[in-house]
Amino acid sequence: MKIEASTPDDYAASVQSDRREAFSRLRKTILSNLPAGFEETMSYGMIGYVVPHSRYPEGYHCDPEKPLPFINLGSQKNYLALYHNGLYADQTLLKWFSESYKNETGKKPDMGKSCVRFRKMDAIPFDLIAELSAKFTPEAWISLYEEKIKR
């Protein structure tokens, strides 16, 4: 499900009605807990939380014209998706998140490499997402990115 939007507010307003409240709460949770220095923008057709060029001029190695991506939030055909690049780059963080998710929800997270899928809007562990969002400063993300991904 592709949402055509030019701003994060437009994107959030365009999320299908049965998911809009959960999506807005996820967005607010991320924004309220993300350390200073990240910027909310549109990124890859979703809402993105990035390290802006003003802080990391090199940009994303795959496309240096784009800022360094960190988290993306999107509404897909059958679920809400939270893409957290730290989960892809840091096995310790992935292990912590997977165990914490299971402890909080009683289930394993529905995940891809960096994507956490939420199919049931009433089962999203918002407190855990808040904690996950706060785990990296922009500087810590840049350091891990340069160490593990950029090579």
C-alpha positions as CSV (number, residue, x, y, z in Angstrom):
1,M,0.0,0.0,0.0
2,K,1.7,3.1,-1.2
3,I,0.7,6.5,0.3
4,E,1.5,9.5,-1.8
5,A,2.5,12.2,0.6
6,S,5.0,15.1,0.6
7,T,5.2,15.7,4.4
8,P,5.0,13.5,7.5
9,D,1.8,15.1,8.5
10,D,0.2,14.4,5.1
11,Y,1.4,10.8,5.3
12,A,0.0,10.3,8.8
13,A,-3.4,11.8,7.7
14,S,-3.5,9.4,4.7
15,V,-3.1,6.2,6.8
16,Q,-6.2,4.1,6.5
17,S,-8.7,4.9,9.2
18,D,-8.6,1.6,11.2
19,R,-4.8,2.1,11.7
20,R,-4.5,5.8,12.0
21,E,-4.7,6.0,15.8
22,A,-2.1,3.4,16.3
23,F,0.1,4.9,13.6
24,S,-0.2,8.4,15.2
25,R,0.7,6.9,18.6
26,L,3.7,5.1,17.1
27,R,4.9,8.4,15.5
28,K,4.4,10.3,18.7
29,T,6.2,7.6,20.7
30,I,9.2,7.8,18.4
31,L,9.3,11.6,18.3
32,S,9.0,11.8,22.1
33,N,11.9,9.4,22.7
34,L,14.3,9.9,19.9
35,P,17.4,11.8,21.0
36,A,17.9,15.3,19.8
37,G,19.7,15.6,16.4
38,F,17.5,13.3,14.3
39,E,15.1,14.9,11.9
40,E,11.6,13.7,10.8
41,T,11.2,13.8,7.1
42,M,9.8,11.8,4.2
43,S,12.2,9.0,3.3
44,Y,11.6,6.1,0.9
45,G,7.9,6.8,0.7
46,M,7.4,6.7,4.4
47,I,8.0,8.9,7.4
48,G,11.7,8.8,8.2
49,Y,13.9,9.7,11.1
50,V,17.3,10.6,9.7
51,V,20.7,12.1,10.6
52,P,20.5,15.3,8.4
53,H,23.3,16.4,6.1
54,S,24.0,19.3,8.4
55,R,25.2,16.7,11.0
56,Y,26.5,14.0,8.6
57,P,27.4,15.6,5.3
58,E,28.5,12.3,3.7
59,G,24.9,11.2,3.7
60,Y,23.8,7.6,2.9
61,H,26.4,5.5,1.2
62,C,23.9,4.1,-1.3
63,D,22.8,7.6,-2.3
64,P,24.9,10.4,-0.7
65,E,22.3,13.0,-1.8
66,K,20.0,11.4,0.9
67,P,20.5,11.9,4.6
68,L,21.6,8.9,6.7
69,P,18.4,6.9,7.5
70,F,17.8,5.5,11.0
71,I,14.1,4.7,11.5
72,N,11.2,4.6,9.0
73,L,7.6,4.2,9.8
74,G,5.1,3.1,7.2
75,S,1.7,1.7,6.6
76,Q,1.9,-1.4,4.3
77,K,-0.9,-3.4,2.8
78,N,-1.4,-5.7,5.8
79,Y,0.5,-4.1,8.7
80,L,2.2,-1.1,10.1
81,A,6.0,-1.3,9.7
82,L,8.8,0.1,11.8
83,Y,12.2,-0.1,10.2
84,H,15.0,0.4,12.7
85,N,18.4,0.2,11.1
86,G,20.1,-0.3,14.5
87,L,18.3,-3.7,14.7
88,Y,20.0,-4.7,11.5
89,A,23.5,-3.4,12.4
90,D,23.7,-4.4,16.1
91,Q,23.1,-8.0,17.1
92,T,23.1,-7.1,20.8
93,L,20.3,-4.7,20.2
94,L,18.4,-7.2,18.1
95,K,18.7,-9.8,20.8
96,W,17.6,-7.3,23.5
97,F,14.6,-6.2,21.4
98,S,13.5,-9.7,20.5
99,E,13.7,-10.9,24.1
100,S,12.0,-7.8,25.5
101,Y,9.3,-8.0,22.9
102,K,8.6,-11.7,23.9
103,N,8.6,-10.8,27.6
104,E,6.2,-7.9,27.1
105,T,3.8,-9.5,24.6
106,G,4.3,-13.2,25.1
107,K,5.1,-13.6,21.4
108,K,8.1,-13.4,19.1
109,P,8.3,-10.2,17.1
110,D,7.2,-10.5,13.4
111,M,10.4,-9.2,11.9
112,G,12.5,-9.0,8.7
113,K,16.1,-7.8,8.8
114,S,15.3,-4.3,10.2
115,C,11.5,-4.4,9.9
116,V,9.1,-5.0,12.8
117,R,5.6,-5.7,11.5
118,F,2.5,-4.9,13.5
119,R,-0.6,-6.6,12.2
120,K,-2.8,-6.1,15.3
121,M,-3.1,-2.5,16.3
122,D,-4.1,-3.3,19.9
123,A,-0.9,-5.4,20.4
124,I,1.8,-2.8,19.7
125,P,4.2,-2.6,22.7
126,F,4.5,1.2,22.7
127,D,6.7,1.3,25.8
128,L,9.2,-1.0,24.2
129,I,9.2,1.1,21.0
130,A,9.8,4.2,23.2
131,E,12.8,2.5,24.8
132,L,14.1,1.3,21.4
133,S,13.8,4.8,20.0
134,A,15.9,6.2,22.8
135,K,18.8,3.8,22.4
136,F,20.9,5.7,19.9
137,T,22.1,9.3,19.7
138,P,22.9,10.5,16.1
139,E,26.6,10.2,17.0
140,A,26.2,6.6,18.2
141,W,24.3,5.7,15.1
142,I,26.9,7.3,12.8
143,S,29.6,5.4,14.6
144,L,27.9,2.1,14.3
145,Y,26.9,2.8,10.7
146,E,30.5,3.6,9.7
147,E,31.8,0.5,11.5
148,K,29.2,-2.1,10.3
149,I,27.4,-0.9,7.3
150,K,29.3,1.7,5.3
151,R,32.6,-0.2,4.8
